[in-house]
Amino acid sequence: MSETEIQKRGWDAKTIEDLASTLDIAILVYDRNDTLIAGSTQFLKFFDISPELLVPGARLRDLFNATYDAGGKVLGSLNGKVRVVSREDWIAERIAIHWRERYESVEKLADGRWMRLCKRRMPDGILITTGQDVSEQKRRDAELSRITHQAELSQHVLDNLVNPVMVKDSQLRYVIVNDAFCQIPGLKPKQVIGRTAKELVAPDLAARFEEVEGRVLETGEPFDAAEDIYRADGSVMHVITRARRSGRPGQYYVTVSFDDVTAFVQNGKFDPDIISRYDADLIANGLSDATQDGSASPTAPPERILILDQDRERSAIRVADLKKAGSDALAIAGADEAVMFLDAVKSFNLKVSTIEVTAELARELSSMALPAHHHVLKQAVADRLAKEPPPARTVPVAASASSSMAAGPAAGISMPDKQSPSPNALPEIANEPDLADSACLPRDRIRVLVAEDNDVNQIVFEQILEGIGVDFRIVSNGQEAVAAWRAAVPDLVLMDVSMPVMNGLQASQAIRDAELAGSADCGHVPIIAVTAHAMSGDRERCYAAGMDDYLSKPVSPEKLESIIRKWIDRPGRLLATG
């Protein structure tokens, strides 16, 4: 492109620099030969490279060489970790991305910052690339996600409480209510949230409630009183009403809870010492079901049991069994969620009496810095790990179907003892494969998994595969491809090399790693690279990632049917399906 043409486009260095400075982004503009037309110095904020590489006429490959040396090899990892990839392979991958019509990703740099990369290839071959520091946005998003998650867990805690609980803001508007509280007025949460007592109950009751709550907000002094609460159906609750202030100056809240003390009330009259007796009973028993004299306490809440199990279906069964037995149980599937949940429980001055944890989550929790007040969780983790047998010697997985059948259990999987488990313990966790047993059975029709992010190419694949009578599933990125492979192992995978989230090379490597780890018993599934790029080193990169063959775009029915026949009709395919 001549200097005159550049000026006609208005892409001179000063214009680009001014625009980049105004928008606080890095801008690079390349012609169809990957020669720099104009670039902004904002790019130097991300990588310590020579300013000469941003002068018109500089080659894209030279920029990539310098960027790789300056720490750019982390690009493509999505987590800021240095990738095990050669300079040439990394440059080839980046150039392939540049030649896509449109590309966008958010990637973590080696110094911890987050960078948003956007690329757009114009119809005339001109490439416009922008880079923007989005570290602060990522931090805000993470914090918002954490707060949202914390709020959801807090609500989950509240809704699983037998006792009614509600929270009001400084204007005495309801901001949090649990299901048990909503049963008192016979309303749904959305009919209560945002309203005041004056809108829900008689004026004299509302005035009394707000007098007490206002005093707690103003002074911070706790309030406890034994009183009768009338439900909407006319029934009476004998309760101890407790009001406490929380928050910080200028943003105080009042939390009100109601402890059912019906068992302490005789002939409809409160014992004068009912509050101290009830509190002493709870403190002495740690919210368990025994009193100081060893007799059963009808006032203590049911035993609260937390199930930490990554298998949601199994944990749901366990929770249902515990609830039938009279315990108050709920399940959580992640280590981080468990810690957040227990923090929420503590904020409501509640206790979890028992924690059942699987070996996998116990190992994850043991590597975390748990707060000192989570002693029940720490003890549960220690007890679970103490039951774990020493690591077994890993036996290589046999290569053929017949030898792997004779070998018995899959390598690296420890089989549980035959003894009957304790009724209060979780079932032993076996490292079972993610795939259904039926996924590897012989089938009449060939199943093909297609990973392709371009909408037009997806339509082309759909039409061709339908025409040749093949069952297929199409996904839009490498991460979805790995998940689809785990859900139902196909006979063949057509993998686009350049995709967002996880590219085809990364997805292929993930599938091969899972096959080696024994996550599938269906043998080696052929993976065919599908790409429009035919640059030197592309085939080698695909083979190195575990792909078996190479199919160039545009894809025709003849080429696609030929590659399927080549890989599906051979003896190895018959072995793979048993």
Residue pairs with C-beta under 8 A, 6 or more apart in sequence:
1 31
1 35
1 37
6 12
6 37
6 38
6 56
9 37
11 29
11 37
11 38
12 38
13 38
13 39
13 55
13 56
15 38
16 27
16 29
16 38
16 39
16 40
17 40
17 41
19 27
19 40
20 26
20 27
20 40
20 41
20 42
21 40
21 42
24 42
24 132
24 133
25 40
25 42
25 130
25 131
25 132
26 40
26 42
26 43
26 45
26 46
26 130
26 131
26 132
27 38
27 39
27 40
27 42
27 128
27 129
27 130
28 36
28 38
28 39
28 40
28 43
28 54
28 63
28 127
28 128
28 129
28 130
29 36
29 37
29 38
29 39
29 126
29 127
29 128
29 129
30 36
30 37
30 60
30 98
30 126
30 127
30 129
31 37
31 125
31 126
31 127
32 124
32 125
32 126
34 59
34 60
34 61
34 95
34 98
34 127
35 57
35 58
35 59
35 60
36 53
36 54
36 55
36 56
36 57
36 58
36 59
36 60
36 63
37 56
37 126
38 56
39 54
39 55
39 56
39 58
40 54
41 51
41 54
42 131
43 49
43 54
43 131
44 51
44 54
45 133
46 109
46 113
46 115
46 131
46 133
47 66
47 67
47 70
47 71
47 72
48 70
48 71
49 63
49 66
49 67
49 70
50 66
52 58
53 62
53 63
53 66
60 95
60 98
61 91
61 95
64 72
64 90
64 91
64 94
64 95
65 87
65 91
68 87
68 90
68 91
71 109
71 110
71 111
72 90
73 82
73 83
73 85
73 90
74 80
74 81
74 82
74 83
74 107
74 108
74 109
74 110
75 94
75 107
75 117
76 83
76 85
76 90
76 93
76 94
76 107
76 503
76 506
77 83
77 107
77 108
78 105
78 107
78 108
78 501
78 502
79 108
80 107
80 108
80 109
80 110
80 112
82 110
83 90
85 93
88 537
89 537
89 541
89 544
92 535
92 536
92 537
92 538
92 541
93 503
93 505
93 541
95 535
96 497
96 498
96 531
96 533
96 535
96 538
97 103
97 119
97 498
98 119
98 121
98 127
98 129
99 121
99 532
99 533
100 119
100 121
100 498
101 120
101 121
101 454
102 119
102 120
102 121
103 117
103 118
103 119
103 498
103 500
104 116
104 117
104 118
104 119
104 500
105 116
105 117
105 500
106 114
106 115
106 116
106 117
106 134
106 138
107 114
107 115
107 117
108 114
108 115
109 115
112 135
113 133
113 135
114 133
114 134
114 135
114 137
114 138
115 131
115 132
115 133
115 134
116 130
116 131
116 132
116 134
117 129
117 130
117 131
118 129
118 130
118 131
118 132
119 127
119 128
119 129
119 130
120 127
120 128
121 127
122 128
146 340
149 337
149 340
150 340
150 343
150 344
153 337
153 340
153 341
153 344
154 176
154 344
154 347
154 348
155 176
155 178
156 330
156 341
156 344
157 341
157 344
157 345
157 348
157 350
158 165
158 176
158 177
158 178
158 179
158 348
159 178
159 179
160 328
160 330
161 178
161 180
161 348
161 350
162 180
162 260
162 301
162 302
162 328
163 180
163 257
163 258
163 259
163 260
163 301
164 178
164 180
164 181
164 183
164 184
164 257
164 258
165 176
165 177
165 178
165 180
165 181
165 255
165 256
165 257
165 258
165 348
166 174
166 176
166 177
166 178
166 181
166 192
166 255
166 256
167 174
167 175
167 176
167 177
167 253
167 254
167 255
167 256
168 174
168 175
168 213
168 253
168 254
168 256
169 175
169 253
170 217
170 251
170 252
170 253
171 196
172 196
172 197
172 210
172 213
172 214
172 217
172 254
173 194
173 195
173 196
174 192
174 193
174 194
174 195
174 196
175 193
175 194
175 253
176 193
177 189
177 192
177 193
179 189
181 192
181 258
182 188
182 189
182 192
183 231
184 229
184 231
184 232
184 237
185 192
185 200
185 201
185 231
185 232
186 231
186 232
186 233
187 200
192 200
196 206
196 210
197 205
197 206
197 209
197 210
198 206
198 210
200 206
201 209
212 223
212 243
213 243
213 254
213 256
215 221
215 223
216 222
216 223
216 243
216 244
216 245
216 254
217 245
217 252
217 254
220 245
222 242
222 243
222 244
222 245
223 241
223 242
223 243
223 244
224 240
224 241
224 242
224 243
224 275
225 240
225 241
225 275
226 238
226 239
226 240
226 241
226 261
226 270
226 274
226 275
227 239
227 241
228 236
228 237
228 238
228 239
229 236
229 237
229 239
229 241
229 258
230 236
230 237
231 237
237 258
237 260
237 262
238 260
238 261
238 262
238 264
238 265
238 270
239 258
239 259
239 260
239 261
240 258
240 259
240 261
240 274
240 275
240 278
241 256
241 257
241 258
242 256
242 257
242 258
242 259
243 254
243 255
243 256
244 254
244 255
245 252
245 253
245 254
245 255
246 252
246 253
246 254
246 255
246 347
247 253
255 348
259 278
260 299
261 274
261 278
261 299
263 298
263 299
264 270
264 271
264 274
264 277
264 278
264 299
265 271
265 274
271 277
278 299
281 291
281 292
281 297
281 299
281 300
282 300
284 291
284 292
285 291
285 292
285 297
285 300
286 351
286 353
287 300
287 301
287 304
287 350
287 351
287 353
288 300
288 303
288 353
289 296
289 297
289 300
289 302
289 303
290 296
290 297
290 300
291 297
291 300
301 328
302 326
302 327
302 328
303 326
303 327
303 328
303 353
303 354
304 327
304 328
304 329
304 350
304 351
304 352
304 353
304 354
305 322
305 327
305 328
305 329
305 352
305 353
305 354
305 355
305 356
306 329
306 330
306 331
306 332
306 338
306 341
306 342
306 352
306 354
306 355
306 356
307 315
307 318
307 319
307 322
307 329
307 330
307 331
307 332
307 356
307 426
308 331
308 332
308 333
308 335
308 338
308 355
308 356
308 357
308 358
308 361
308 362
308 365
308 380
309 315
309 318
309 331
309 333
309 356
309 357
309 358
309 361
309 426
309 429
310 333
310 334
310 358
310 360
310 361
311 333
311 358
311 429
312 331
312 333
314 426
314 427
315 331
315 333
316 331
318 329
318 331
318 356
318 426
319 329
319 330
319 331
322 329
323 329
332 338
332 341
334 361
335 361
335 364
335 365
335 368
338 361
338 365
338 377
339 365
339 368
339 370
339 371
339 374
339 377
342 352
342 374
342 377
343 371
345 351
345 352
346 373
351 376
352 376
353 376
354 376
354 380
354 424
355 376
355 377
355 380
356 380
356 424
356 425
356 426
357 365
357 380
357 381
357 384
357 426
358 384
358 426
358 429
359 384
359 385
359 387
359 388
359 428
359 429
360 429
362 380
362 381
362 384
362 385
362 388
363 385
365 377
365 381
366 381
366 382
366 385
370 377
370 378
389 414
392 412
392 414
394 411
394 412
395 407
395 411
395 412
396 411
397 404
397 407
397 410
397 411
397 516
397 518
398 404
398 406
398 407
400 575
401 523
401 575
401 576
401 578
404 521
409 415
410 431
410 433
410 518
410 521
411 518
412 431
412 517
412 518
413 430
413 431
413 432
413 518
414 430
414 431
415 430
416 428
416 430
417 428
421 427
421 428
433 518
433 519
433 520
433 521
434 486
434 487
434 519
435 486
435 487
435 488
435 489
435 519
435 520
435 521
435 522
436 488
439 487
439 488
439 489
439 520
439 522
440 489
440 520
440 521
440 522
440 576
440 577
440 578
441 577
441 578
442 577
442 578
443 577
445 469
445 470
445 471
446 470
446 471
446 491
446 492
446 564
446 568
447 470
447 471
447 472
447 473
447 488
447 490
447 491
447 492
448 465
448 470
448 471
448 472
448 473
448 490
448 491
448 492
448 493
448 494
448 564
449 472
449 473
449 475
449 481
449 484
449 485
449 490
449 492
449 493
449 494
450 458
450 461
450 465
450 472
450 473
450 474
450 475
450 493
450 494
451 474
451 475
451 476
451 477
451 478
451 480
451 481
451 493
451 494
451 495
451 496
451 499
451 504
451 507
452 458
452 461
452 474
452 475
452 476
452 494
452 496
452 499
452 530
453 476
453 477
453 496
453 498
453 499
453 500
454 496
457 496
457 553
457 555
458 474
458 476
460 554
460 555
461 472
461 474
461 494
461 555
461 560
462 472
462 474
464 555
464 556
464 557
464 560
465 472
465 560
466 472
467 557
468 557
468 560
468 561
468 564
470 564
473 484
473 490
475 481
475 483
475 484
476 499
476 500
477 499
477 500
477 501
477 502
478 495
478 499
478 501
478 502
478 503
478 504
478 506
478 507
478 510
479 501
479 502
479 507
480 501
481 493
481 495
481 502
481 504
481 507
481 511
482 502
482 507
482 510
482 511
482 514
484 490
485 493
485 511
485 514
485 520
485 525
486 514
486 519
486 520
489 520
489 522
489 525
490 525
491 525
491 526
491 568
491 573
491 576
491 577
492 525
492 526
492 527
492 528
492 564
492 567
492 568
493 508
493 511
493 525
493 526
493 527
493 528
494 528
494 530
494 551
494 560
495 504
495 507
495 508
495 527
495 528
495 529
495 530
495 547
496 504
496 530
496 531
497 503
497 504
497 505
497 529
497 530
497 531
497 533
497 538
497 542
498 504
498 531
498 533
499 507
502 510
504 529
504 530
504 531
504 542
504 545
504 547
505 541
505 542
505 545
505 547
506 545
508 527
508 529
508 542
508 545
508 546
508 547
509 545
509 546
511 525
511 527
511 546
512 545
512 546
514 520
515 524
515 525
522 576
522 577
523 572
523 575
523 576
523 577
524 572
524 576
525 576
526 548
526 549
526 567
526 568
526 573
527 546
527 547
527 548
528 547
528 548
528 549
528 550
528 551
528 563
528 567
529 538
529 539
529 542
529 547
529 549
529 550
529 551
530 551
530 552
530 553
530 555
531 538
531 542
531 550
531 551
531 552
531 553
532 552
532 553
532 554
534 552
538 550
539 550
542 550
548 567
549 563
549 566
549 567
551 559
551 560
551 563
567 573
